[in-house]
Amino acid sequence: MTQSKSELTKLNPLARLSNREVDVAKQLIKGLGIIEVSSLLELSPSTVSTYKSRIFEKLNVSNIPELIELFRIHSNN
């Protein structure tokens, strides 16, 4: 039985993120700053900052350690 997107987000909050938001989050978790992430992913620093804000809002976290813990618990890779 397949689960709907809504059911998946209840089980795994990371399912709320777009692919690009996951890309940004993974780099932030590695300890990269906004400028480093923007260079690596070829985005403007402003765009990375916006992604970071959206990630924090969608996952209801307020800092990188909370983000790391959420990924540790829910990430499969």
PyMOL Python script that loads the backbone (N, CA, C, O; Angstrom):
from pymol import cmd

cmd.read_pdbstr("""\
ATOM      1  N   MET A   1       0.847  -1.182   0.000  1.00  0.00           N
ATOM      2  CA  MET A   1       0.000   0.000   0.000  1.00  0.00           C
ATOM      3  C   MET A   1       0.890   1.243   0.000  1.00  0.00           C
ATOM      4  O   MET A   1       1.775   1.366   0.846  1.00  0.00           O
ATOM      5  N   THR A   2       0.669   2.144  -0.919  1.00  0.00           N
ATOM      6  CA  THR A   2       1.462   3.365  -0.964  1.00  0.00           C
ATOM      7  C   THR A   2       0.866   4.410  -0.045  1.00  0.00           C
ATOM      8  O   THR A   2      -0.340   4.456   0.194  1.00  0.00           O
ATOM      9  N   GLN A   3       1.757   5.247   0.460  1.00  0.00           N
ATOM     10  CA  GLN A   3       1.320   6.285   1.384  1.00  0.00           C
ATOM     11  C   GLN A   3       1.249   7.619   0.656  1.00  0.00           C
ATOM     12  O   GLN A   3       2.031   7.885  -0.257  1.00  0.00           O
ATOM     13  N   SER A   4       0.306   8.449   1.071  1.00  0.00           N
ATOM     14  CA  SER A   4       0.193   9.774   0.477  1.00  0.00           C
ATOM     15  C   SER A   4       1.315  10.669   1.006  1.00  0.00           C
ATOM     16  O   SER A   4       1.952  10.359   2.013  1.00  0.00           O
ATOM     17  N   LYS A   5       1.541  11.771   0.317  1.00  0.00           N
ATOM     18  CA  LYS A   5       2.568  12.736   0.738  1.00  0.00           C
ATOM     19  C   LYS A   5       2.285  13.200   2.165  1.00  0.00           C
ATOM     20  O   LYS A   5       3.210  13.352   2.963  1.00  0.00           O
ATOM     21  N   SER A   6       1.019  13.425   2.488  1.00  0.00           N
ATOM     22  CA  SER A   6       0.649  13.867   3.832  1.00  0.00           C
ATOM     23  C   SER A   6       1.015  12.826   4.884  1.00  0.00           C
ATOM     24  O   SER A   6       1.511  13.168   5.957  1.00  0.00           O
ATOM     25  N   GLU A   7       0.770  11.568   4.575  1.00  0.00           N
ATOM     26  CA  GLU A   7       1.109  10.500   5.513  1.00  0.00           C
ATOM     27  C   GLU A   7       2.621  10.391   5.685  1.00  0.00           C
ATOM     28  O   GLU A   7       3.108  10.159   6.792  1.00  0.00           O
ATOM     29  N   LEU A   8       3.360  10.558   4.595  1.00  0.00           N
ATOM     30  CA  LEU A   8       4.818  10.488   4.666  1.00  0.00           C
ATOM     31  C   LEU A   8       5.400  11.605   5.514  1.00  0.00           C
ATOM     32  O   LEU A   8       6.340  11.381   6.276  1.00  0.00           O
ATOM     33  N   THR A   9       4.848  12.809   5.388  1.00  0.00           N
ATOM     34  CA  THR A   9       5.395  13.931   6.157  1.00  0.00           C
ATOM     35  C   THR A   9       5.132  13.777   7.645  1.00  0.00           C
ATOM     36  O   THR A   9       5.879  14.307   8.467  1.00  0.00           O
ATOM     37  N   LYS A  10       4.085  13.061   7.995  1.00  0.00           N
ATOM     38  CA  LYS A  10       3.839  12.782   9.416  1.00  0.00           C
ATOM     39  C   LYS A  10       4.881  11.814   9.943  1.00  0.00           C
ATOM     40  O   LYS A  10       5.354  11.958  11.070  1.00  0.00           O
ATOM     41  N   LEU A  11       5.241  10.827   9.133  1.00  0.00           N
ATOM     42  CA  LEU A  11       6.221   9.827   9.536  1.00  0.00           C
ATOM     43  C   LEU A  11       7.647  10.367   9.450  1.00  0.00           C
ATOM     44  O   LEU A  11       8.481  10.072  10.305  1.00  0.00           O
ATOM     45  N   ASN A  12       7.919  11.156   8.416  1.00  0.00           N
ATOM     46  CA  ASN A  12       9.255  11.677   8.196  1.00  0.00           C
ATOM     47  C   ASN A  12       9.170  13.146   7.801  1.00  0.00           C
ATOM     48  O   ASN A  12       8.826  13.460   6.662  1.00  0.00           O
ATOM     49  N   PRO A  13       9.476  14.039   8.718  1.00  0.00           N
ATOM     50  CA  PRO A  13       9.359  15.465   8.416  1.00  0.00           C
ATOM     51  C   PRO A  13      10.260  15.908   7.263  1.00  0.00           C
ATOM     52  O   PRO A  13       9.995  16.939   6.646  1.00  0.00           O
ATOM     53  N   LEU A  14      11.319  15.151   6.960  1.00  0.00           N
ATOM     54  CA  LEU A  14      12.202  15.523   5.852  1.00  0.00           C
ATOM     55  C   LEU A  14      11.483  15.456   4.517  1.00  0.00           C
ATOM     56  O   LEU A  14      11.913  16.081   3.548  1.00  0.00           O
ATOM     57  N   ALA A  15      10.393  14.705   4.456  1.00  0.00           N
ATOM     58  CA  ALA A  15       9.602  14.607   3.222  1.00  0.00           C
ATOM     59  C   ALA A  15       8.953  15.949   2.866  1.00  0.00           C
ATOM     60  O   ALA A  15       8.468  16.122   1.747  1.00  0.00           O
ATOM     61  N   ARG A  16       8.940  16.885   3.797  1.00  0.00           N
ATOM     62  CA  ARG A  16       8.385  18.220   3.533  1.00  0.00           C
ATOM     63  C   ARG A  16       9.305  19.060   2.656  1.00  0.00           C
ATOM     64  O   ARG A  16       8.874  20.048   2.061  1.00  0.00           O
ATOM     65  N   LEU A  17      10.568  18.667   2.577  1.00  0.00           N
ATOM     66  CA  LEU A  17      11.562  19.472   1.867  1.00  0.00           C
ATOM     67  C   LEU A  17      11.623  19.124   0.388  1.00  0.00           C
ATOM     68  O   LEU A  17      11.441  17.974  -0.011  1.00  0.00           O
ATOM     69  N   SER A  18      11.887  20.158  -0.417  1.00  0.00           N
ATOM     70  CA  SER A  18      12.147  19.932  -1.834  1.00  0.00           C
ATOM     71  C   SER A  18      13.534  19.309  -1.982  1.00  0.00           C
ATOM     72  O   SER A  18      14.321  19.299  -1.036  1.00  0.00           O
ATOM     73  N   ASN A  19      13.822  18.797  -3.157  1.00  0.00           N
ATOM     74  CA  ASN A  19      15.151  18.218  -3.400  1.00  0.00           C
ATOM     75  C   ASN A  19      16.250  19.256  -3.178  1.00  0.00           C
ATOM     76  O   ASN A  19      17.296  18.941  -2.611  1.00  0.00           O
ATOM     77  N   ARG A  20      16.018  20.481  -3.619  1.00  0.00           N
ATOM     78  CA  ARG A  20      17.030  21.524  -3.463  1.00  0.00           C
ATOM     79  C   ARG A  20      17.212  21.893  -1.997  1.00  0.00           C
ATOM     80  O   ARG A  20      18.333  22.145  -1.556  1.00  0.00           O
ATOM     81  N   GLU A  21      16.116  21.926  -1.238  1.00  0.00           N
ATOM     82  CA  GLU A  21      16.220  22.205   0.192  1.00  0.00           C
ATOM     83  C   GLU A  21      17.021  21.110   0.896  1.00  0.00           C
ATOM     84  O   GLU A  21      17.790  21.400   1.812  1.00  0.00           O
ATOM     85  N   VAL A  22      16.850  19.873   0.481  1.00  0.00           N
ATOM     86  CA  VAL A  22      17.637  18.775   1.052  1.00  0.00           C
ATOM     87  C   VAL A  22      19.109  18.973   0.721  1.00  0.00           C
ATOM     88  O   VAL A  22      19.972  18.779   1.576  1.00  0.00           O
ATOM     89  N   ASP A  23      19.398  19.363  -0.526  1.00  0.00           N
ATOM     90  CA  ASP A  23      20.788  19.632  -0.926  1.00  0.00           C
ATOM     91  C   ASP A  23      21.425  20.686  -0.024  1.00  0.00           C
ATOM     92  O   ASP A  23      22.541  20.511   0.465  1.00  0.00           O
ATOM     93  N   VAL A  24      20.708  21.769   0.187  1.00  0.00           N
ATOM     94  CA  VAL A  24      21.212  22.868   1.022  1.00  0.00           C
ATOM     95  C   VAL A  24      21.375  22.393   2.460  1.00  0.00           C
ATOM     96  O   VAL A  24      22.406  22.646   3.083  1.00  0.00           O
ATOM     97  N   ALA A  25      20.371  21.712   2.988  1.00  0.00           N
ATOM     98  CA  ALA A  25      20.423  21.237   4.373  1.00  0.00           C
ATOM     99  C   ALA A  25      21.622  20.322   4.601  1.00  0.00           C
ATOM    100  O   ALA A  25      22.301  20.430   5.622  1.00  0.00           O
ATOM    101  N   LYS A  26      21.880  19.430   3.663  1.00  0.00           N
ATOM    102  CA  LYS A  26      23.011  18.499   3.815  1.00  0.00           C
ATOM    103  C   LYS A  26      24.342  19.245   3.881  1.00  0.00           C
ATOM    104  O   LYS A  26      25.247  18.837   4.609  1.00  0.00           O
ATOM    105  N   GLN A  27      24.464  20.327   3.129  1.00  0.00           N
ATOM    106  CA  GLN A  27      25.704  21.107   3.166  1.00  0.00           C
ATOM    107  C   GLN A  27      25.817  21.889   4.476  1.00  0.00           C
ATOM    108  O   GLN A  27      26.904  22.002   5.042  1.00  0.00           O
ATOM    109  N   LEU A  28      24.701  22.424   4.952  1.00  0.00           N
ATOM    110  CA  LEU A  28      24.706  23.132   6.238  1.00  0.00           C
ATOM    111  C   LEU A  28      25.083  22.183   7.370  1.00  0.00           C
ATOM    112  O   LEU A  28      25.818  22.557   8.283  1.00  0.00           O
ATOM    113  N   ILE A  29      24.577  20.958   7.305  1.00  0.00           N
ATOM    114  CA  ILE A  29      24.882  19.942   8.317  1.00  0.00           C
ATOM    115  C   ILE A  29      26.369  19.611   8.329  1.00  0.00           C
ATOM    116  O   ILE A  29      26.938  19.311   9.379  1.00  0.00           O
ATOM    117  N   LYS A  30      26.992  19.667   7.161  1.00  0.00           N
ATOM    118  CA  LYS A  30      28.433  19.396   7.061  1.00  0.00           C
ATOM    119  C   LYS A  30      29.268  20.519   7.666  1.00  0.00           C
ATOM    120  O   LYS A  30      30.482  20.387   7.822  1.00  0.00           O
ATOM    121  N   GLY A  31      28.606  21.624   8.005  1.00  0.00           N
ATOM    122  CA  GLY A  31      29.318  22.742   8.617  1.00  0.00           C
ATOM    123  C   GLY A  31      29.651  23.869   7.662  1.00  0.00           C
ATOM    124  O   GLY A  31      30.327  24.823   8.047  1.00  0.00           O
ATOM    125  N   LEU A  32      29.193  23.778   6.429  1.00  0.00           N
ATOM    126  CA  LEU A  32      29.452  24.850   5.470  1.00  0.00           C
ATOM    127  C   LEU A  32      28.597  26.063   5.802  1.00  0.00           C
ATOM    128  O   LEU A  32      27.470  25.932   6.279  1.00  0.00           O
ATOM    129  N   GLY A  33      29.138  27.227   5.548  1.00  0.00           N
ATOM    130  CA  GLY A  33      28.399  28.469   5.737  1.00  0.00           C
ATOM    131  C   GLY A  33      27.631  28.835   4.478  1.00  0.00           C
ATOM    132  O   GLY A  33      27.736  28.168   3.448  1.00  0.00           O
ATOM    133  N   ILE A  34      26.864  29.897   4.580  1.00  0.00           N
ATOM    134  CA  ILE A  34      26.021  30.362   3.472  1.00  0.00           C
ATOM    135  C   ILE A  34      26.854  30.596   2.211  1.00  0.00           C
ATOM    136  O   ILE A  34      26.470  30.151   1.129  1.00  0.00           O
ATOM    137  N   ILE A  35      27.982  31.286   2.337  1.00  0.00           N
ATOM    138  CA  ILE A  35      28.823  31.607   1.179  1.00  0.00           C
ATOM    139  C   ILE A  35      29.377  30.331   0.554  1.00  0.00           C
ATOM    140  O   ILE A  35      29.384  30.191  -0.669  1.00  0.00           O
ATOM    141  N   GLU A  36      29.838  29.406   1.383  1.00  0.00           N
ATOM    142  CA  GLU A  36      30.386  28.144   0.870  1.00  0.00           C
ATOM    143  C   GLU A  36      29.316  27.314   0.158  1.00  0.00           C
ATOM    144  O   GLU A  36      29.569  26.747  -0.905  1.00  0.00           O
ATOM    145  N   VAL A  37      28.129  27.247   0.745  1.00  0.00           N
ATOM    146  CA  VAL A  37      27.038  26.500   0.127  1.00  0.00           C
ATOM    147  C   VAL A  37      26.651  27.154  -1.199  1.00  0.00           C
ATOM    148  O   VAL A  37      26.407  26.466  -2.190  1.00  0.00           O
ATOM    149  N   SER A  38      26.597  28.477  -1.210  1.00  0.00           N
ATOM    150  CA  SER A  38      26.208  29.169  -2.443  1.00  0.00           C
ATOM    151  C   SER A  38      27.208  28.900  -3.556  1.00  0.00           C
ATOM    152  O   SER A  38      26.814  28.720  -4.708  1.00  0.00           O
ATOM    153  N   SER A  39      28.476  28.870  -3.234  1.00  0.00           N
ATOM    154  CA  SER A  39      29.507  28.588  -4.230  1.00  0.00           C
ATOM    155  C   SER A  39      29.414  27.140  -4.712  1.00  0.00           C
ATOM    156  O   SER A  39      29.467  26.880  -5.914  1.00  0.00           O
ATOM    157  N   LEU A  40      29.276  26.214  -3.791  1.00  0.00           N
ATOM    158  CA  LEU A  40      29.220  24.795  -4.117  1.00  0.00           C
ATOM    159  C   LEU A  40      28.012  24.460  -4.991  1.00  0.00           C
ATOM    160  O   LEU A  40      28.128  23.709  -5.960  1.00  0.00           O
ATOM    161  N   LEU A  41      26.861  25.015  -4.646  1.00  0.00           N
ATOM    162  CA  LEU A  41      25.618  24.694  -5.353  1.00  0.00           C
ATOM    163  C   LEU A  41      25.293  25.695  -6.464  1.00  0.00           C
ATOM    164  O   LEU A  41      24.256  25.597  -7.121  1.00  0.00           O
ATOM    165  N   GLU A  42      26.193  26.656  -6.662  1.00  0.00           N
ATOM    166  CA  GLU A  42      26.026  27.683  -7.694  1.00  0.00           C
ATOM    167  C   GLU A  42      24.713  28.441  -7.536  1.00  0.00           C
ATOM    168  O   GLU A  42      23.932  28.584  -8.477  1.00  0.00           O
ATOM    169  N   LEU A  43      24.498  28.920  -6.316  1.00  0.00           N
ATOM    170  CA  LEU A  43      23.342  29.738  -5.970  1.00  0.00           C
ATOM    171  C   LEU A  43      23.850  31.037  -5.359  1.00  0.00           C
ATOM    172  O   LEU A  43      24.994  31.107  -4.910  1.00  0.00           O
ATOM    173  N   SER A  44      23.019  32.048  -5.341  1.00  0.00           N
ATOM    174  CA  SER A  44      23.426  33.277  -4.663  1.00  0.00           C
ATOM    175  C   SER A  44      23.335  33.070  -3.155  1.00  0.00           C
ATOM    176  O   SER A  44      22.537  32.257  -2.689  1.00  0.00           O
ATOM    177  N   PRO A  45      24.145  33.799  -2.390  1.00  0.00           N
ATOM    178  CA  PRO A  45      24.033  33.702  -0.929  1.00  0.00           C
ATOM    179  C   PRO A  45      22.621  34.014  -0.429  1.00  0.00           C
ATOM    180  O   PRO A  45      22.147  33.407   0.531  1.00  0.00           O
ATOM    181  N   SER A  46      21.966  34.951  -1.078  1.00  0.00           N
ATOM    182  CA  SER A  46      20.598  35.305  -0.696  1.00  0.00           C
ATOM    183  C   SER A  46      19.649  34.118  -0.878  1.00  0.00           C
ATOM    184  O   SER A  46      18.779  33.875  -0.042  1.00  0.00           O
ATOM    185  N   THR A  47      19.826  33.388  -1.969  1.00  0.00           N
ATOM    186  CA  THR A  47      18.990  32.212  -2.229  1.00  0.00           C
ATOM    187  C   THR A  47      19.240  31.138  -1.186  1.00  0.00           C
ATOM    188  O   THR A  47      18.293  30.527  -0.691  1.00  0.00           O
ATOM    189  N   VAL A  48      20.493  30.899  -0.845  1.00  0.00           N
ATOM    190  CA  VAL A  48      20.822  29.900   0.178  1.00  0.00           C
ATOM    191  C   VAL A  48      20.218  30.311   1.520  1.00  0.00           C
ATOM    192  O   VAL A  48      19.678  29.475   2.244  1.00  0.00           O
ATOM    193  N   SER A  49      20.310  31.585   1.843  1.00  0.00           N
ATOM    194  CA  SER A  49      19.732  32.081   3.090  1.00  0.00           C
ATOM    195  C   SER A  49      18.218  31.867   3.116  1.00  0.00           C
ATOM    196  O   SER A  49      17.653  31.499   4.146  1.00  0.00           O
ATOM    197  N   THR A  50      17.574  32.098   1.987  1.00  0.00           N
ATOM    198  CA  THR A  50      16.129  31.866   1.890  1.00  0.00           C
ATOM    199  C   THR A  50      15.808  30.389   2.069  1.00  0.00           C
ATOM    200  O   THR A  50      14.880  30.033   2.795  1.00  0.00           O
ATOM    201  N   TYR A  51      16.583  29.523   1.400  1.00  0.00           N
ATOM    202  CA  TYR A  51      16.388  28.080   1.569  1.00  0.00           C
ATOM    203  C   TYR A  51      16.558  27.686   3.031  1.00  0.00           C
ATOM    204  O   TYR A  51      15.765  26.908   3.562  1.00  0.00           O
ATOM    205  N   LYS A  52      17.576  28.214   3.675  1.00  0.00           N
ATOM    206  CA  LYS A  52      17.826  27.888   5.083  1.00  0.00           C
ATOM    207  C   LYS A  52      16.622  28.271   5.938  1.00  0.00           C
ATOM    208  O   LYS A  52      16.186  27.492   6.786  1.00  0.00           O
ATOM    209  N   SER A  53      16.092  29.452   5.718  1.00  0.00           N
ATOM    210  CA  SER A  53      14.917  29.894   6.484  1.00  0.00           C
ATOM    211  C   SER A  53      13.727  28.978   6.247  1.00  0.00           C
ATOM    212  O   SER A  53      13.018  28.623   7.189  1.00  0.00           O
ATOM    213  N   ARG A  54      13.501  28.593   4.992  1.00  0.00           N
ATOM    214  CA  ARG A  54      12.379  27.705   4.669  1.00  0.00           C
ATOM    215  C   ARG A  54      12.569  26.324   5.296  1.00  0.00           C
ATOM    216  O   ARG A  54      11.620  25.726   5.804  1.00  0.00           O
ATOM    217  N   ILE A  55      13.794  25.833   5.255  1.00  0.00           N
ATOM    218  CA  ILE A  55      14.103  24.528   5.862  1.00  0.00           C
ATOM    219  C   ILE A  55      13.788  24.567   7.355  1.00  0.00           C
ATOM    220  O   ILE A  55      13.105  23.684   7.874  1.00  0.00           O
ATOM    221  N   PHE A  56      14.283  25.586   8.034  1.00  0.00           N
ATOM    222  CA  PHE A  56      14.048  25.713   9.476  1.00  0.00           C
ATOM    223  C   PHE A  56      12.554  25.800   9.772  1.00  0.00           C
ATOM    224  O   PHE A  56      12.067  25.187  10.722  1.00  0.00           O
ATOM    225  N   GLU A  57      11.827  26.568   8.950  1.00  0.00           N
ATOM    226  CA  GLU A  57      10.393  26.736   9.170  1.00  0.00           C
ATOM    227  C   GLU A  57       9.649  25.420   8.935  1.00  0.00           C
ATOM    228  O   GLU A  57       8.824  25.017   9.754  1.00  0.00           O
ATOM    229  N   LYS A  58       9.939  24.756   7.823  1.00  0.00           N
ATOM    230  CA  LYS A  58       9.247  23.514   7.494  1.00  0.00           C
ATOM    231  C   LYS A  58       9.513  22.411   8.519  1.00  0.00           C
ATOM    232  O   LYS A  58       8.636  21.597   8.805  1.00  0.00           O
ATOM    233  N   LEU A  59      10.721  22.390   9.064  1.00  0.00           N
ATOM    234  CA  LEU A  59      11.084  21.333  10.008  1.00  0.00           C
ATOM    235  C   LEU A  59      10.920  21.746  11.465  1.00  0.00           C
ATOM    236  O   LEU A  59      11.145  20.952  12.378  1.00  0.00           O
ATOM    237  N   ASN A  60      10.523  23.001  11.670  1.00  0.00           N
ATOM    238  CA  ASN A  60      10.311  23.523  13.021  1.00  0.00           C
ATOM    239  C   ASN A  60      11.574  23.387  13.872  1.00  0.00           C
ATOM    240  O   ASN A  60      11.523  22.933  15.015  1.00  0.00           O
ATOM    241  N   VAL A  61      12.707  23.792  13.292  1.00  0.00           N
ATOM    242  CA  VAL A  61      13.970  23.833  14.028  1.00  0.00           C
ATOM    243  C   VAL A  61      14.454  25.276  14.045  1.00  0.00           C
ATOM    244  O   VAL A  61      14.047  26.086  13.211  1.00  0.00           O
ATOM    245  N   SER A  62      15.324  25.593  14.998  1.00  0.00           N
ATOM    246  CA  SER A  62      15.786  26.973  15.103  1.00  0.00           C
ATOM    247  C   SER A  62      17.303  27.107  15.000  1.00  0.00           C
ATOM    248  O   SER A  62      17.835  28.215  15.065  1.00  0.00           O
ATOM    249  N   ASN A  63      17.998  25.983  14.839  1.00  0.00           N
ATOM    250  CA  ASN A  63      19.448  26.064  14.712  1.00  0.00           C
ATOM    251  C   ASN A  63      19.993  24.804  14.043  1.00  0.00           C
ATOM    252  O   ASN A  63      19.280  23.815  13.870  1.00  0.00           O
ATOM    253  N   ILE A  64      21.267  24.862  13.671  1.00  0.00           N
ATOM    254  CA  ILE A  64      21.901  23.755  12.957  1.00  0.00           C
ATOM    255  C   ILE A  64      21.961  22.467  13.805  1.00  0.00           C
ATOM    256  O   ILE A  64      21.695  21.391  13.270  1.00  0.00           O
ATOM    257  N   PRO A  65      22.300  22.537  15.101  1.00  0.00           N
ATOM    258  CA  PRO A  65      22.288  21.286  15.881  1.00  0.00           C
ATOM    259  C   PRO A  65      20.928  20.571  15.871  1.00  0.00           C
ATOM    260  O   PRO A  65      20.875  19.343  15.820  1.00  0.00           O
ATOM    261  N   GLU A  66      19.839  21.333  15.918  1.00  0.00           N
ATOM    262  CA  GLU A  66      18.511  20.715  15.835  1.00  0.00           C
ATOM    263  C   GLU A  66      18.295  20.087  14.459  1.00  0.00           C
ATOM    264  O   GLU A  66      17.709  19.010  14.346  1.00  0.00           O
ATOM    265  N   LEU A  67      18.774  20.765  13.413  1.00  0.00           N
ATOM    266  CA  LEU A  67      18.675  20.244  12.051  1.00  0.00           C
ATOM    267  C   LEU A  67      19.467  18.941  11.924  1.00  0.00           C
ATOM    268  O   LEU A  67      18.989  17.972  11.336  1.00  0.00           O
ATOM    269  N   ILE A  68      20.666  18.928  12.474  1.00  0.00           N
ATOM    270  CA  ILE A  68      21.506  17.728  12.449  1.00  0.00           C
ATOM    271  C   ILE A  68      20.791  16.563  13.134  1.00  0.00           C
ATOM    272  O   ILE A  68      20.776  15.448  12.612  1.00  0.00           O
ATOM    273  N   GLU A  69      20.214  16.816  14.276  1.00  0.00           N
ATOM    274  CA  GLU A  69      19.521  15.757  15.022  1.00  0.00           C
ATOM    275  C   GLU A  69      18.334  15.224  14.234  1.00  0.00           C
ATOM    276  O   GLU A  69      18.109  14.014  14.196  1.00  0.00           O
ATOM    277  N   LEU A  70      17.579  16.105  13.609  1.00  0.00           N
ATOM    278  CA  LEU A  70      16.423  15.674  12.823  1.00  0.00           C
ATOM    279  C   LEU A  70      16.868  14.806  11.649  1.00  0.00           C
ATOM    280  O   LEU A  70      16.246  13.782  11.367  1.00  0.00           O
ATOM    281  N   PHE A  71      17.931  15.202  10.969  1.00  0.00           N
ATOM    282  CA  PHE A  71      18.451  14.392   9.861  1.00  0.00           C
ATOM    283  C   PHE A  71      19.000  13.062  10.379  1.00  0.00           C
ATOM    284  O   PHE A  71      18.832  12.026   9.735  1.00  0.00           O
ATOM    285  N   ARG A  72      19.650  13.091  11.533  1.00  0.00           N
ATOM    286  CA  ARG A  72      20.187  11.853  12.098  1.00  0.00           C
ATOM    287  C   ARG A  72      19.068  10.850  12.352  1.00  0.00           C
ATOM    288  O   ARG A  72      19.222   9.659  12.081  1.00  0.00           O
ATOM    289  N   ILE A  73      17.976  11.319  12.857  1.00  0.00           N
ATOM    290  CA  ILE A  73      16.845  10.453  13.197  1.00  0.00           C
ATOM    291  C   ILE A  73      16.103   9.964  11.951  1.00  0.00           C
ATOM    292  O   ILE A  73      15.722   8.796  11.875  1.00  0.00           O
ATOM    293  N   HIS A  74      15.897  10.857  10.971  1.00  0.00           N
ATOM    294  CA  HIS A  74      14.988  10.542   9.863  1.00  0.00           C
ATOM    295  C   HIS A  74      15.641  10.278   8.517  1.00  0.00           C
ATOM    296  O   HIS A  74      14.958   9.841   7.591  1.00  0.00           O
ATOM    297  N   SER A  75      16.918  10.522   8.375  1.00  0.00           N
ATOM    298  CA  SER A  75      17.555  10.345   7.074  1.00  0.00           C
ATOM    299  C   SER A  75      17.961   8.895   6.855  1.00  0.00           C
ATOM    300  O   SER A  75      18.419   8.215   7.773  1.00  0.00           O
ATOM    301  N   ASN A  76      17.786   8.440   5.629  1.00  0.00           N
ATOM    302  CA  ASN A  76      18.171   7.068   5.279  1.00  0.00           C
ATOM    303  C   ASN A  76      19.570   6.986   4.719  1.00  0.00           C
ATOM    304  O   ASN A  76      20.094   5.889   4.525  1.00  0.00           O
ATOM    305  N   ASN A  77      20.199   8.144   4.449  1.00  0.00           N
ATOM    306  CA  ASN A  77      21.551   8.099   3.884  1.00  0.00           C
ATOM    307  C   ASN A  77      22.448   9.100   4.518  1.00  0.00           C
ATOM    308  O   ASN A  77      23.621   9.194   4.158  1.00  0.00           O
TER     309      ASN A  77
END
""", "prot")
cmd.dss("prot")
cmd.show_as("cartoon", "prot")
cmd.util.cbc("prot")
cmd.orient("prot")
